[in-house]
Amino acid sequence: MIDSVGKRLEKYSAIAKQEVLIVTVEVDGVSDRIAIFKGFSSSLTSPTAFDPDVPVIPDTARIVAIDRVASPYNPQSPQYIQQGLTWEEFQPLLTALGI
């Protein structure tokens, strides 16, 4: 079985523990921002299900942008590693880690 986009990003963050991913997605025309850190996802703009088996990034989501931010994440003063990556631009990072 192939992992979903959200699961792949969570696996990346579990390995790259010095980073927080801020992912902007669009689902059914609604924008959402999701923080992914140490293997866990949480919406920054809408409620997140308590059950970790409920994906925060559904399969129908369109990735708008991925920001790599140095941990610890400070929303008032984020330290960007890379900003505004597309899904296509981010995939080589996943491949490099075998994800």
PyRosetta script that sets phi, psi and omega in degrees:
from pyrosetta import init, pose_from_sequence

init()
pose = pose_from_sequence("MIDSVGKRLEKYSAIAKQEVLIVTVEVDGVSDRIAIFKGFSSSLTSPTAFDPDVPVIPDTARIVAIDRVASPYNPQSPQYIQQGLTWEEFQPLLTALGI")
pose.set_psi(1, 137.0)
pose.set_omega(1, 179.1)
pose.set_phi(2, -88.6)
pose.set_psi(2, 132.6)
pose.set_omega(2, 179.5)
pose.set_phi(3, -69.1)
pose.set_psi(3, 150.2)
pose.set_omega(3, 175.7)
pose.set_phi(4, -70.3)
pose.set_psi(4, 166.8)
pose.set_omega(4, 178.0)
pose.set_phi(5, -57.3)
pose.set_psi(5, -46.6)
pose.set_omega(5, -179.2)
pose.set_phi(6, -59.9)
pose.set_psi(6, -43.6)
pose.set_omega(6, 178.9)
pose.set_phi(7, -64.7)
pose.set_psi(7, -39.1)
pose.set_omega(7, 178.8)
pose.set_phi(8, -64.3)
pose.set_psi(8, -41.3)
pose.set_omega(8, 178.5)
pose.set_phi(9, -66.8)
pose.set_psi(9, -38.0)
pose.set_omega(9, 176.6)
pose.set_phi(10, -64.3)
pose.set_psi(10, -41.2)
pose.set_omega(10, 177.5)
pose.set_phi(11, -63.0)
pose.set_psi(11, -41.3)
pose.set_omega(11, 177.4)
pose.set_phi(12, -58.2)
pose.set_psi(12, -47.8)
pose.set_omega(12, -176.8)
pose.set_phi(13, -67.9)
pose.set_psi(13, -26.7)
pose.set_omega(13, 176.5)
pose.set_phi(14, -69.4)
pose.set_psi(14, -29.1)
pose.set_omega(14, 178.3)
pose.set_phi(15, -86.4)
pose.set_psi(15, -45.9)
pose.set_omega(15, -178.3)
pose.set_phi(16, -90.6)
pose.set_psi(16, 69.0)
pose.set_omega(16, -173.3)
pose.set_phi(17, -67.3)
pose.set_psi(17, -13.3)
pose.set_omega(17, 179.3)
pose.set_phi(18, -86.2)
pose.set_psi(18, 3.5)
pose.set_omega(18, -177.5)
pose.set_phi(19, -124.1)
pose.set_psi(19, 152.3)
pose.set_omega(19, 168.0)
pose.set_phi(20, -118.4)
pose.set_psi(20, 133.5)
pose.set_omega(20, 175.2)
pose.set_phi(21, -98.2)
pose.set_psi(21, 129.7)
pose.set_omega(21, 172.6)
pose.set_phi(22, -110.7)
pose.set_psi(22, 110.8)
pose.set_omega(22, -172.7)
pose.set_phi(23, -110.4)
pose.set_psi(23, 124.2)
pose.set_omega(23, 174.3)
pose.set_phi(24, -97.2)
pose.set_psi(24, 123.6)
pose.set_omega(24, -178.9)
pose.set_phi(25, -125.8)
pose.set_psi(25, 163.6)
pose.set_omega(25, 172.1)
pose.set_phi(26, -128.1)
pose.set_psi(26, 127.0)
pose.set_omega(26, 179.4)
pose.set_phi(27, -127.6)
pose.set_psi(27, 117.0)
pose.set_omega(27, 180.0)
pose.set_phi(28, 52.0)
pose.set_psi(28, 42.2)
pose.set_omega(28, 177.0)
pose.set_phi(29, 80.7)
pose.set_psi(29, 1.3)
pose.set_omega(29, -179.1)
pose.set_phi(30, -109.0)
pose.set_psi(30, 129.3)
pose.set_omega(30, -179.9)
pose.set_phi(31, -84.6)
pose.set_psi(31, 146.3)
pose.set_omega(31, 177.3)
pose.set_phi(32, -145.2)
pose.set_psi(32, 149.9)
pose.set_omega(32, 173.9)
pose.set_phi(33, -117.4)
pose.set_psi(33, 131.6)
pose.set_omega(33, -174.4)
pose.set_phi(34, -125.5)
pose.set_psi(34, 131.9)
pose.set_omega(34, 174.1)
pose.set_phi(35, -96.7)
pose.set_psi(35, 133.3)
pose.set_omega(35, 177.2)
pose.set_phi(36, -125.3)
pose.set_psi(36, 122.7)
pose.set_omega(36, -175.4)
pose.set_phi(37, -147.8)
pose.set_psi(37, 129.8)
pose.set_omega(37, 177.7)
pose.set_phi(38, 50.8)
pose.set_psi(38, 39.7)
pose.set_omega(38, 174.1)
pose.set_phi(39, 88.8)
pose.set_psi(39, 4.0)
pose.set_omega(39, -178.4)
pose.set_phi(40, -124.5)
pose.set_psi(40, 145.3)
pose.set_omega(40, -179.7)
pose.set_phi(41, -114.5)
pose.set_psi(41, 146.0)
pose.set_omega(41, 176.3)
pose.set_phi(42, -150.2)
pose.set_psi(42, 133.3)
pose.set_omega(42, 177.4)
pose.set_phi(43, -71.7)
pose.set_psi(43, 139.7)
pose.set_omega(43, 177.0)
pose.set_phi(44, -94.2)
pose.set_psi(44, -10.6)
pose.set_omega(44, -174.2)
pose.set_phi(45, -124.0)
pose.set_psi(45, -9.4)
pose.set_omega(45, 179.3)
pose.set_phi(46, -146.0)
pose.set_psi(46, 166.0)
pose.set_omega(46, -178.8)
pose.set_phi(47, -60.7)
pose.set_psi(47, 145.1)
pose.set_omega(47, 176.6)
pose.set_phi(48, -110.4)
pose.set_psi(48, 133.4)
pose.set_omega(48, 179.6)
pose.set_phi(49, -62.0)
pose.set_psi(49, 143.2)
pose.set_omega(49, 178.5)
pose.set_phi(50, -68.2)
pose.set_psi(50, -32.7)
pose.set_omega(50, -178.2)
pose.set_phi(51, -73.6)
pose.set_psi(51, 116.7)
pose.set_omega(51, -178.4)
pose.set_phi(52, -67.6)
pose.set_psi(52, -12.4)
pose.set_omega(52, 177.2)
pose.set_phi(53, -80.9)
pose.set_psi(53, -11.6)
pose.set_omega(53, 176.3)
pose.set_phi(54, -86.4)
pose.set_psi(54, 115.6)
pose.set_omega(54, -175.3)
pose.set_phi(55, -67.6)
pose.set_psi(55, 135.3)
pose.set_omega(55, 176.3)
pose.set_phi(56, -76.3)
pose.set_psi(56, -34.0)
pose.set_omega(56, 175.6)
pose.set_phi(57, -106.9)
pose.set_psi(57, 102.5)
pose.set_omega(57, -179.4)
pose.set_phi(58, -70.1)
pose.set_psi(58, 160.7)
pose.set_omega(58, 179.9)
pose.set_phi(59, -60.4)
pose.set_psi(59, -23.2)
pose.set_omega(59, -179.1)
pose.set_phi(60, -83.7)
pose.set_psi(60, -3.5)
pose.set_omega(60, -177.5)
pose.set_phi(61, -70.7)
pose.set_psi(61, 145.4)
pose.set_omega(61, 171.9)
pose.set_phi(62, -106.9)
pose.set_psi(62, 123.4)
pose.set_omega(62, 178.3)
pose.set_phi(63, -73.9)
pose.set_psi(63, 120.4)
pose.set_omega(63, 178.4)
pose.set_phi(64, -89.7)
pose.set_psi(64, -46.4)
pose.set_omega(64, -178.8)
pose.set_phi(65, -161.2)
pose.set_psi(65, 151.1)
pose.set_omega(65, 175.4)
pose.set_phi(66, -126.2)
pose.set_psi(66, 125.4)
pose.set_omega(66, 175.7)
pose.set_phi(67, -108.6)
pose.set_psi(67, 132.7)
pose.set_omega(67, 173.2)
pose.set_phi(68, -98.9)
pose.set_psi(68, 121.0)
pose.set_omega(68, -175.0)
pose.set_phi(69, -123.6)
pose.set_psi(69, 139.0)
pose.set_omega(69, 178.2)
pose.set_phi(70, -67.2)
pose.set_psi(70, 141.1)
pose.set_omega(70, 176.3)
pose.set_phi(71, -91.0)
pose.set_psi(71, 144.6)
pose.set_omega(71, 2.0)
pose.set_phi(72, -76.3)
pose.set_psi(72, 145.9)
pose.set_omega(72, -177.2)
pose.set_phi(73, -80.8)
pose.set_psi(73, 124.0)
pose.set_omega(73, 175.3)
pose.set_phi(74, -117.3)
pose.set_psi(74, 106.1)
pose.set_omega(74, -176.2)
pose.set_phi(75, -61.3)
pose.set_psi(75, -23.4)
pose.set_omega(75, 178.4)
pose.set_phi(76, -79.2)
pose.set_psi(76, -23.2)
pose.set_omega(76, -178.1)
pose.set_phi(77, -149.3)
pose.set_psi(77, 67.3)
pose.set_omega(77, -178.0)
pose.set_phi(78, -67.5)
pose.set_psi(78, 142.4)
pose.set_omega(78, 177.2)
pose.set_phi(79, -102.6)
pose.set_psi(79, 94.9)
pose.set_omega(79, -174.8)
pose.set_phi(80, -73.5)
pose.set_psi(80, 134.9)
pose.set_omega(80, 170.5)
pose.set_phi(81, -90.3)
pose.set_psi(81, -48.8)
pose.set_omega(81, 173.2)
pose.set_phi(82, -146.2)
pose.set_psi(82, 148.0)
pose.set_omega(82, -175.1)
pose.set_phi(83, -131.3)
pose.set_psi(83, 141.4)
pose.set_omega(83, 172.2)
pose.set_phi(84, 72.2)
pose.set_psi(84, 27.7)
pose.set_omega(84, 179.3)
pose.set_phi(85, -69.6)
pose.set_psi(85, 141.4)
pose.set_omega(85, 172.1)
pose.set_phi(86, -82.8)
pose.set_psi(86, 167.6)
pose.set_omega(86, 176.5)
pose.set_phi(87, -59.0)
pose.set_psi(87, -41.0)
pose.set_omega(87, 179.8)
pose.set_phi(88, -63.8)
pose.set_psi(88, -38.0)
pose.set_omega(88, 179.3)
pose.set_phi(89, -72.0)
pose.set_psi(89, -28.4)
pose.set_omega(89, -177.9)
pose.set_phi(90, -81.7)
pose.set_psi(90, -28.3)
pose.set_omega(90, -174.5)
pose.set_phi(91, -55.7)
pose.set_psi(91, -37.4)
pose.set_omega(91, 177.2)
pose.set_phi(92, -59.1)
pose.set_psi(92, -30.6)
pose.set_omega(92, 176.5)
pose.set_phi(93, -65.3)
pose.set_psi(93, -40.4)
pose.set_omega(93, 177.5)
pose.set_phi(94, -65.8)
pose.set_psi(94, -44.5)
pose.set_omega(94, -179.6)
pose.set_phi(95, -61.2)
pose.set_psi(95, -41.8)
pose.set_omega(95, -179.5)
pose.set_phi(96, -60.1)
pose.set_psi(96, -29.3)
pose.set_omega(96, -179.9)
pose.set_phi(97, -97.3)
pose.set_psi(97, 4.1)
pose.set_omega(97, 178.7)
pose.set_phi(98, 75.1)
pose.set_psi(98, 27.7)
pose.set_omega(98, -178.4)
pose.set_phi(99, -103.6)
pose.dump_pdb("model.pdb")
